[in-house]
Amino acid sequence: MSNQFIHKGDEESASGPKDIRNPHPRSISSGSNGFTTGVDDGVGEVNRALKHRHLQMIGIGGAIGTGLWLGTGYALTTAGPAGLLIGFLLLGLAMIGVMESLGEMASMFPGSGSFPHFAGRFVDPALGFCVGINYAYGNAISFAAELSACAVVLQYWPDNGVSPAGWISILYLPSIVIIAAPVRFYGESEFYCSIMKILAFIVIVVTSVVVDLGGAPTGSRLGFTYWNNPGPWVQYSGIAGPGGRFLGVLSAIINAAYTYSGAECVILVAGETKNPVREIPRVVKKVWFRILFFYILGVILVGMLVSSADPLLGSADDASGSPYVIAFRNAGIPTLPHIINAVILVSAWSAGNSYAYASARTLYSMALSGRFPKMFTKVNRFGLPWVAAALTLAIGALAYLSISSGASKVFLWLSALTAQGALLNWGSICLSHLRFRAALRANGMEPDDLPYRSKWLPYGSWYGMFCCYILAFLSGYSVFVTGQWDTATFFANYLSIGIYGGCFLGWKLVKRTSFVKAAEVDLIHGRSTSKGHKEIRTIEKEEDRLKSPLRRAYEWIL
């Protein structure tokens, strides 16, 4: 069906309310290719119970996960400090493009389960299905991966008398309680976990600088010693020349994909705030700062504090392989490694809860749009999509594979699945945004009329799309290096592509969907009001001008 966009001057969207500061459209309609949008009166609706403070802390604290604490160590051994930094910078730029793209679309069409919805709405319903499945199963797998990571971390204290299966069960149960409870409990849990992670990271940054400058008990000044010896680069698998350095940087980028994974979850969470149209731009504007402060600063410190030739990096079966643990133990600070290990444990458990939350909400959103069984639209009286949550929590039981295969090995397998799935999803977000902008042009709308307009786009979308799709196909390159073939690693790195492609082709063949033409994209249903976005930005700028410098600095960071 062809829909004409409601142009400037119309009073409001087909389903939007009159309050331009807090629009919550709630209609349901069939768009092009039979695509369904909105919320039906006969279907349960999630509860918008999250507050601004929840969203801000989830957005910041979500950046601090096991990828930063554990994964950077392995990347340092394969790429060296220079390769590690370049890899994280290159993918960080792509992530800015991804988040800016998602921010423009999600502020225009606020709601839970946003970007699989956009893929189906702006590109092809088959793409919406495969992205939704990929994101839902990928986050459920990540939930299991983080539980496995918890088992890895707890092996740092070998005399605790509890088996990995026991620890997984101990941490699995509170996760079930939080995900099965009303959403405000998830918000409060993440709020306090994020505060702890942020404070711990700040302490670690300050301590790292002190250690690097020679203030540790050992008294040795490090500076950039390890950039000189063993050097800024690592020749991957002993391959000489530029080829070995390139493969090292590539390994760092793939590792960064796991570290950055979940960054888009904050947009999903914003759909359950009371004013998503206002909250989403606030979050997106601060993405670059979080990438620079947490990820880039983190890998710079790792490259300064630990030698890429350290035998413990990435090889230990517990958190003793964390570069921060190694650095502070070498510096003669006996207590801090235990504190870091506790922070890693909280980070892994918190990240797992966020992944479970995202998976459940995505299944719920897919069911609303008719791409998943209708039973997954069931919501209890607390606004919890309980059927979707139950399936996600059940998949988390994959963490028990740690019992037979080893927690660290299972963590690597599951993190590889997560990284490739994340790259495919990010590429799809950028592709959806490019089609979104094309639809705006075809329907006579200017980008200035959007609730949020990014200065990075559309160039950031093009870079993000090509970068993420290419990296997804290169993610398992290591098994093709001479003498490194491993069947389990191959499947862990390429299973997501098979699922992604199979779901796309299967849905397209069964439903006979077609590519959505720009002029036929549904730009009406479920969108925020088409009038007043410039006025909102003017009001917010005036409000910011009247705030004290200290208050503006606080809000710029948080």
C-alpha positions as CSV (number, residue, x, y, z in Angstrom):
1,M,0.0,0.0,0.0
2,S,1.3,3.5,-0.7
3,N,1.2,6.1,2.1
4,Q,1.7,9.8,1.6
5,F,3.6,11.5,4.3
6,I,1.7,14.1,6.4
7,H,3.6,17.3,5.5
8,K,4.5,20.3,7.7
9,G,1.4,22.3,8.7
10,D,-0.8,19.3,9.6
11,E,-1.9,19.4,13.1
12,E,-0.6,16.0,14.2
13,S,0.2,12.5,13.0
14,A,-2.5,9.9,12.2
15,S,-2.1,8.5,15.7
16,G,-0.1,11.1,17.7
17,P,-1.4,13.0,20.7
18,K,-1.4,16.8,20.9
19,D,1.4,17.2,23.5
20,I,4.5,17.8,21.4
21,R,6.7,17.3,24.5
22,N,5.5,13.8,25.2
23,P,4.0,12.0,22.2
24,H,3.0,8.3,22.7
25,P,1.2,7.1,19.6
26,R,-0.7,3.8,20.1
27,S,-2.4,2.8,16.9
28,I,-2.0,-0.3,14.8
29,S,-2.2,-0.4,11.0
30,S,-1.0,-2.3,8.0
31,G,1.8,-0.6,6.2
32,S,3.5,-1.6,2.9
33,N,3.9,-5.3,2.3
34,G,1.4,-6.0,5.1
35,F,3.7,-4.7,7.7
36,T,2.0,-4.1,11.0
37,T,2.9,-1.3,13.4
38,G,1.8,0.0,16.7
39,V,-0.1,-1.6,19.6
40,D,-3.4,-3.4,19.3
41,D,-6.1,-2.9,21.9
42,G,-6.3,-6.7,22.3
43,V,-2.6,-7.1,23.0
44,G,-0.7,-6.4,26.2
45,E,1.4,-3.2,26.4
46,V,4.7,-2.9,28.2
47,N,4.9,-0.5,31.1
48,R,6.7,2.9,30.6
49,A,8.1,2.9,34.2
50,L,11.8,3.8,33.6
51,K,13.0,7.3,34.5
52,H,15.6,9.6,33.1
53,R,18.2,8.6,35.8
54,H,17.7,4.9,34.8
55,L,18.3,5.6,31.2
56,Q,21.4,7.7,31.7
57,M,23.0,5.2,34.0
58,I,22.1,2.3,31.7
59,G,23.6,4.2,28.8
60,I,26.9,4.9,30.6
61,G,27.2,1.7,32.7
62,G,26.4,-0.5,29.7
63,A,29.7,0.6,28.2
64,I,31.6,-1.2,31.0
65,G,31.3,-4.9,30.5
66,T,33.4,-8.1,30.3
67,G,34.7,-7.1,26.8
68,L,36.5,-4.2,28.3
69,W,37.8,-6.0,31.4
70,L,38.7,-9.4,29.8
71,G,38.6,-9.2,26.0
72,T,41.1,-6.4,25.6
73,G,43.8,-8.6,27.0
74,Y,43.4,-11.2,24.2
75,A,43.3,-8.4,21.6
76,L,46.5,-6.9,22.9
77,T,48.3,-10.2,22.4
78,T,47.3,-10.5,18.8
79,A,47.5,-6.8,17.7
80,G,49.9,-5.0,20.1
81,P,49.1,-1.7,21.7
82,A,49.0,0.3,18.4
83,G,46.9,-2.3,16.7
84,L,44.6,-2.5,19.7
85,L,44.0,1.3,19.7
86,I,43.5,1.5,15.9
87,G,41.0,-1.4,15.9
88,F,38.9,0.1,18.7
89,L,39.0,3.6,17.0
90,L,37.9,2.3,13.6
91,L,35.0,0.3,15.0
92,G,34.2,3.2,17.5
93,L,33.7,5.5,14.5
94,A,31.3,2.9,13.0
95,M,29.4,2.7,16.3
96,I,28.9,6.5,16.3
97,G,27.4,6.2,12.9
98,V,25.2,3.3,14.0
99,M,23.9,5.0,17.1
100,E,23.3,8.3,15.3
101,S,21.3,6.4,12.6
102,L,19.3,4.6,15.2
103,G,18.7,7.8,17.2
104,E,17.2,9.6,14.2
105,M,14.8,6.8,13.5
106,A,13.9,5.9,17.1
107,S,13.1,9.5,18.0
108,M,10.8,9.7,15.0
109,F,9.2,6.4,15.7
110,P,9.6,5.7,19.5
111,G,8.8,2.3,20.8
112,S,10.2,-0.9,22.2
113,G,12.0,-3.3,19.8
114,S,12.8,-0.4,17.5
115,F,15.5,-1.4,14.9
116,P,14.1,-4.8,13.7
117,H,10.9,-2.8,13.2
118,F,12.8,-0.2,11.1
119,A,14.5,-2.9,8.9
120,G,11.1,-4.2,8.0
121,R,9.5,-0.8,7.6
122,F,12.1,0.9,5.5
123,V,13.9,-1.9,3.6
124,D,12.1,-5.2,3.4
125,P,9.8,-7.1,5.8
126,A,12.1,-10.1,5.3
127,L,15.0,-8.1,6.6
128,G,12.9,-7.1,9.6
129,F,12.3,-10.7,10.4
130,C,15.9,-11.8,10.1
131,V,17.3,-8.9,12.0
132,G,14.7,-9.5,14.8
133,I,15.6,-13.2,15.1
134,N,19.3,-12.4,14.9
135,Y,19.0,-9.8,17.6
136,A,16.8,-11.8,19.9
137,Y,18.8,-15.0,19.7
138,G,22.1,-13.1,19.8
139,N,21.1,-11.3,23.0
140,A,19.9,-14.6,24.6
141,I,23.2,-16.2,23.7
142,S,25.0,-13.2,25.2
143,F,23.0,-13.7,28.4
144,A,24.5,-17.2,28.5
145,A,27.9,-15.9,27.6
146,E,27.9,-13.5,30.5
147,L,26.9,-16.2,32.9
148,S,29.8,-18.3,31.6
149,A,32.0,-15.2,32.1
150,C,30.9,-15.1,35.7
151,A,32.0,-18.7,36.1
152,V,35.4,-17.7,34.6
153,V,35.8,-14.7,36.9
154,L,35.0,-16.7,40.0
155,Q,37.7,-19.2,39.3
156,Y,40.1,-16.4,40.3
157,W,39.3,-17.5,43.9
158,P,40.0,-21.3,43.5
159,D,39.4,-22.2,47.2
160,N,35.7,-21.1,47.4
161,G,34.5,-24.7,47.3
162,V,31.8,-24.1,44.7
163,S,31.8,-25.6,41.2
164,P,31.2,-23.6,38.0
165,A,27.7,-25.1,37.7
166,G,27.0,-24.0,41.3
167,W,28.1,-20.4,40.6
168,I,26.1,-20.2,37.4
169,S,23.0,-21.4,39.4
170,I,23.6,-18.9,42.2
171,L,23.8,-16.0,39.7
172,Y,21.2,-17.3,37.3
173,L,18.4,-17.2,39.9
174,P,18.6,-13.5,40.7
175,S,18.7,-12.7,37.0
176,I,15.5,-14.6,36.6
177,V,13.9,-12.6,39.4
178,I,15.0,-9.3,37.9
179,I,13.9,-10.0,34.4
180,A,10.6,-11.5,35.5
181,A,9.8,-8.6,37.8
182,P,8.3,-5.2,36.7
183,V,10.6,-3.2,34.6
184,R,11.4,-0.7,37.4
185,F,13.3,-3.4,39.2
186,Y,15.5,-3.9,36.2
187,G,16.0,-0.1,36.0
188,E,17.0,0.1,39.7
189,S,19.3,-2.9,39.4
190,E,21.1,-1.4,36.4
191,F,21.2,2.0,38.0
192,Y,23.1,0.9,41.1
193,C,25.3,-1.6,39.2
194,S,26.2,1.2,36.8
195,I,27.1,3.6,39.6
196,M,29.4,0.9,41.0
197,K,31.0,0.2,37.6
198,I,31.6,3.9,36.8
199,L,33.1,4.7,40.2
200,A,35.4,1.6,39.9
201,F,36.5,2.6,36.4
202,I,37.4,6.1,37.6
203,V,39.4,4.6,40.5
204,I,41.2,2.2,38.0
205,V,42.0,5.1,35.6
206,V,43.5,7.2,38.4
207,T,45.4,4.2,39.8
208,S,46.6,3.3,36.3
209,V,48.0,6.7,35.7
210,V,49.8,6.6,39.1
211,V,51.3,3.2,38.4
212,D,52.4,4.3,34.9
213,L,54.1,7.4,36.3
214,G,56.0,5.3,38.9
215,G,53.8,5.8,42.0
216,A,53.3,2.0,42.6
217,P,55.1,0.1,45.4
218,T,57.6,-1.2,42.9
219,G,58.6,2.4,42.0
220,S,59.2,1.6,38.3
221,R,58.1,4.2,35.8
222,L,56.4,2.6,32.8
223,G,55.4,5.4,30.5
224,F,55.3,3.9,26.9
225,T,57.9,1.3,27.7
226,Y,55.9,-1.5,26.2
227,W,55.4,0.5,23.0
228,N,59.2,0.3,22.5
229,N,59.7,-3.3,23.8
230,P,58.2,-5.6,22.6
231,G,56.8,-2.9,20.3
232,P,53.6,-1.3,19.1
233,W,52.7,-4.2,16.8
234,V,52.3,-7.9,16.9
235,Q,52.8,-10.0,13.8
236,Y,49.7,-12.1,13.9
237,S,50.5,-15.9,14.1
238,G,54.1,-15.0,13.2
239,I,53.2,-13.7,9.7
240,A,55.9,-11.2,8.8
241,G,55.4,-7.8,7.2
242,P,52.3,-5.6,6.7
243,G,50.1,-8.7,6.3
244,G,50.7,-9.8,9.9
245,R,50.1,-6.4,11.3
246,F,46.9,-6.0,9.3
247,L,45.6,-9.3,10.6
248,G,46.5,-8.2,14.1
249,V,44.4,-5.0,13.7
250,L,41.6,-7.1,12.2
251,S,41.6,-9.3,15.3
252,A,41.4,-6.2,17.5
253,I,38.4,-4.9,15.5
254,I,36.6,-8.2,15.9
255,N,37.3,-8.2,19.6
256,A,36.0,-4.6,19.8
257,A,32.7,-5.8,18.2
258,Y,32.1,-8.0,21.3
259,T,33.1,-5.2,23.6
260,Y,30.8,-2.7,21.9
261,S,27.9,-5.1,21.6
262,G,24.8,-4.1,23.5
263,A,25.5,-0.3,23.0
264,E,22.2,-0.1,21.1
265,C,20.3,-1.5,24.0
266,V,19.9,1.9,25.5
267,I,17.7,2.9,22.6
268,L,15.5,-0.1,23.2
269,V,15.3,0.8,26.9
270,A,14.3,4.4,26.0
271,G,11.1,3.0,24.6
272,E,10.0,2.3,28.1
273,T,10.7,5.7,29.5
274,K,7.9,8.2,29.9
275,N,9.1,10.5,27.2
276,P,11.2,8.6,24.7
277,V,11.1,11.4,22.0
278,R,13.1,13.6,24.4
279,E,15.2,11.0,26.1
280,I,16.6,9.2,22.9
281,P,18.4,12.3,21.5
282,R,19.9,13.0,24.9
283,V,21.4,9.5,25.0
284,V,22.6,9.5,21.4
285,K,24.4,12.8,21.7
286,K,26.6,11.4,24.5
287,V,27.6,8.2,22.7
288,W,30.9,9.6,21.3
289,F,32.0,10.7,24.8
290,R,31.3,7.3,26.3
291,I,33.3,5.6,23.5
292,L,36.2,7.9,24.0
293,F,36.2,7.8,27.8
294,F,35.5,4.2,28.5
295,Y,36.7,2.2,25.4
296,I,39.5,4.3,23.9
297,L,40.9,5.5,27.2
298,G,40.7,1.9,28.5
299,V,42.7,0.4,25.6
300,I,45.3,3.2,25.8
301,L,45.9,2.4,29.5
302,V,46.0,-1.4,28.8
303,G,48.7,-0.8,26.1
304,M,50.8,1.3,28.6
305,L,50.5,-1.0,31.6
306,V,50.9,-4.5,30.2
307,S,53.3,-6.1,27.7
308,S,51.7,-7.7,24.7
309,A,54.1,-10.6,25.3
310,D,52.9,-11.3,28.8
311,P,52.1,-15.0,28.9
312,L,49.0,-14.6,31.1
313,L,47.1,-12.3,28.7
314,G,44.2,-14.1,27.2
315,S,45.5,-17.5,28.2
316,A,44.4,-18.0,31.7
317,D,41.2,-19.9,32.5
318,D,40.1,-17.2,35.0
319,A,40.2,-13.4,35.5
320,S,43.9,-13.5,36.2
321,G,44.2,-13.0,32.4
322,S,42.6,-9.6,32.7
323,P,45.1,-6.9,31.7
324,Y,44.1,-4.8,34.7
325,V,44.6,-7.6,37.1
326,I,48.0,-8.4,35.6
327,A,49.0,-4.7,35.7
328,F,48.2,-4.1,39.4
329,R,49.7,-7.4,40.5
330,N,52.9,-6.6,38.6
331,A,52.9,-3.2,40.3
332,G,52.9,-4.8,43.7
333,I,49.3,-3.8,44.7
334,P,48.0,-7.1,46.2
335,T,44.4,-6.0,47.1
336,L,43.4,-4.2,43.9
337,P,43.3,-7.3,41.7
338,H,40.7,-8.8,44.0
339,I,38.6,-5.6,43.8
340,I,38.9,-5.6,40.0
341,N,37.8,-9.2,39.9
342,A,34.7,-8.3,41.9
343,V,33.9,-5.4,39.6
344,I,34.3,-7.7,36.6
345,L,31.8,-10.1,38.2
346,V,29.2,-7.4,38.7
347,S,29.8,-6.1,35.1
348,A,29.3,-9.6,33.6
349,W,26.1,-10.2,35.7
350,S,24.7,-6.8,34.9
351,A,25.5,-7.1,31.2
352,G,23.8,-10.5,31.1
353,N,20.6,-8.9,32.6
354,S,20.6,-6.2,29.9
355,Y,21.0,-8.8,27.1
356,A,18.1,-10.8,28.5
357,Y,16.0,-7.7,28.7
358,A,16.8,-6.8,25.1
359,S,16.1,-10.3,23.8
360,A,12.7,-10.5,25.6
361,R,11.6,-7.0,24.3
362,T,12.6,-7.8,20.8
363,L,10.6,-11.1,20.7
364,Y,7.6,-9.1,22.1
365,S,8.0,-6.4,19.4
366,M,8.3,-9.1,16.6
367,A,5.1,-10.7,17.9
368,L,3.3,-7.4,17.7
369,S,4.4,-6.9,14.1
370,G,3.2,-10.4,13.2
371,R,6.7,-11.9,12.7
372,F,6.6,-14.2,15.7
373,P,3.8,-16.3,17.3
374,K,1.1,-14.1,18.9
375,M,1.5,-15.8,22.3
376,F,4.7,-13.7,22.7
377,T,2.6,-10.6,22.9
378,K,1.2,-11.7,26.2
379,V,1.9,-9.2,29.0
380,N,1.1,-9.6,32.7
381,R,-0.4,-6.9,34.9
382,F,3.0,-5.4,35.6
383,G,3.7,-4.8,31.9
384,L,6.1,-7.7,31.5
385,P,6.1,-9.7,28.3
386,W,6.4,-12.9,30.3
387,V,6.3,-15.4,27.5
388,A,9.2,-13.7,25.7
389,A,11.1,-13.3,29.0
390,A,10.6,-17.0,29.8
391,L,12.1,-18.1,26.4
392,T,15.1,-15.8,26.8
393,L,15.8,-17.0,30.4
394,A,15.5,-20.6,29.2
395,I,18.2,-20.0,26.5
396,G,20.5,-18.7,29.3
397,A,20.8,-22.3,30.5
398,L,23.4,-22.7,27.7
399,A,25.8,-21.4,30.2
400,Y,25.9,-24.8,31.8
401,L,27.9,-26.0,28.8
402,S,30.8,-24.6,30.9
403,I,30.6,-27.7,33.0
404,S,31.8,-30.0,30.3
405,S,33.7,-27.8,27.9
406,G,35.4,-25.3,30.2
407,A,34.0,-21.9,31.1
408,S,36.7,-19.9,29.3
409,K,36.2,-21.9,26.0
410,V,32.4,-21.6,26.1
411,F,32.8,-17.9,26.8
412,L,35.0,-17.5,23.7
413,W,32.5,-19.5,21.5
414,L,29.5,-17.5,22.7
415,S,31.3,-14.2,22.5
416,A,32.2,-15.0,18.8
417,L,28.5,-15.6,18.1
418,T,27.6,-12.4,19.8
419,A,30.2,-10.3,17.9
420,Q,29.2,-11.5,14.4
421,G,25.5,-11.1,15.2
422,A,26.1,-7.6,16.5
423,L,28.0,-6.6,13.3
424,L,25.2,-7.9,11.1
425,N,22.6,-6.0,13.2
426,W,24.6,-2.7,13.1
427,G,25.0,-3.0,9.3
428,S,21.3,-3.4,9.1
429,I,20.6,-0.4,11.2
430,C,22.7,1.8,8.9
431,L,21.0,0.3,5.8
432,S,17.6,1.0,7.3
433,H,18.6,4.6,8.1
434,L,19.8,5.2,4.5
435,R,16.4,3.9,3.3
436,F,14.7,6.1,5.9
437,R,16.4,9.2,4.6
438,A,15.5,8.2,1.0
439,A,11.8,7.9,2.1
440,L,12.0,11.3,3.7
441,R,13.2,12.8,0.4
442,A,10.6,10.9,-1.6
443,N,7.9,12.3,0.6
444,G,9.1,15.9,0.7
445,M,10.3,16.0,4.2
446,E,13.5,17.8,5.3
447,P,15.9,16.3,7.9
448,D,15.5,19.5,10.0
449,D,11.9,18.4,10.7
450,L,13.1,15.3,12.6
451,P,12.9,15.2,16.4
452,Y,16.7,14.6,16.3
453,R,19.0,15.3,13.4
454,S,22.6,14.1,13.4
455,K,25.5,16.0,12.0
456,W,27.3,12.8,11.2
457,L,24.8,11.5,8.7
458,P,24.4,10.1,6.1
459,Y,28.2,9.6,5.8
460,G,28.3,7.9,9.1
461,S,25.6,5.5,7.9
462,W,27.5,4.6,4.8
463,Y,30.7,4.0,6.8
464,G,29.0,2.0,9.5
465,M,27.1,-0.2,7.0
466,F,30.1,-1.1,4.9
467,C,32.4,-1.5,7.9
468,C,30.1,-3.8,9.8
469,Y,29.0,-6.0,6.9
470,I,32.5,-6.5,5.7
471,L,33.8,-7.3,9.2
472,A,30.9,-9.8,9.7
473,F,32.2,-11.8,6.8
474,L,35.9,-11.5,8.0
475,S,35.1,-12.3,11.6
476,G,36.3,-16.0,11.3
477,Y,39.4,-15.3,9.3
478,S,41.7,-16.8,11.9
479,V,40.6,-20.4,11.0
480,F,41.8,-19.9,7.5
481,V,45.3,-19.0,8.6
482,T,47.7,-21.9,7.9
483,G,47.6,-24.5,10.6
484,Q,44.8,-22.9,12.7
485,W,41.7,-24.6,11.4
486,D,39.2,-25.4,14.1
487,T,35.7,-26.6,13.3
488,A,34.1,-25.3,16.5
489,T,35.6,-21.9,16.0
490,F,34.5,-21.8,12.4
491,F,30.9,-22.5,13.3
492,A,31.0,-20.1,16.2
493,N,32.2,-17.3,13.9
494,Y,29.9,-18.0,10.9
495,L,26.7,-19.5,12.3
496,S,25.1,-16.1,12.7
497,I,25.5,-15.4,8.9
498,G,23.8,-18.7,8.2
499,I,20.9,-17.8,10.5
500,Y,20.7,-14.3,9.2
501,G,20.7,-15.3,5.5
502,G,18.4,-18.3,6.1
503,C,15.8,-16.2,7.9
504,F,15.8,-13.6,5.3
505,L,15.4,-16.0,2.3
506,G,12.9,-18.1,4.2
507,W,10.6,-15.2,5.1
508,K,10.9,-13.7,1.6
509,L,10.0,-17.0,-0.1
510,V,7.2,-17.9,2.3
511,K,5.6,-14.4,2.6
512,R,6.7,-13.3,-0.9
513,T,7.7,-9.9,0.4
514,S,9.2,-7.2,-1.8
515,F,11.7,-4.4,-1.4
516,V,9.9,-1.3,0.0
517,K,10.1,1.6,-2.4
518,A,11.0,4.9,-0.9
519,A,7.8,6.6,-2.0
520,E,5.7,3.8,-0.5
521,V,7.3,3.7,3.0
522,D,4.8,4.2,5.8
523,L,5.9,7.4,7.5
524,I,2.6,7.9,9.3
525,H,1.7,5.3,11.8
526,G,3.4,5.1,15.2
527,R,5.5,8.3,14.6
528,S,5.8,11.2,16.9
529,T,4.0,14.4,16.0
530,S,5.1,16.0,12.7
531,K,4.8,19.5,14.1
532,G,6.8,21.2,16.8
533,H,10.2,19.4,16.7
534,K,12.0,22.7,16.0
535,E,10.1,24.3,18.8
536,I,11.2,21.6,21.2
537,R,14.8,22.0,20.3
538,T,14.5,25.8,20.7
539,I,12.9,25.4,24.2
540,E,15.6,22.9,25.2
541,K,18.4,25.2,24.1
542,E,16.9,28.0,26.2
543,E,16.5,25.7,29.2
544,D,20.2,24.7,28.8
545,R,21.3,28.3,28.6
546,L,19.6,29.1,31.9
547,K,21.3,26.3,33.7
548,S,24.5,26.8,35.8
549,P,27.8,25.8,34.3
550,L,28.2,23.0,36.8
551,R,24.7,21.7,36.0
552,R,25.5,21.8,32.2
553,A,28.8,20.0,32.8
554,Y,27.0,17.3,34.8
555,E,24.4,16.7,32.2
556,W,27.0,16.7,29.4
557,I,28.7,13.8,31.0
558,L,25.7,12.0,32.4
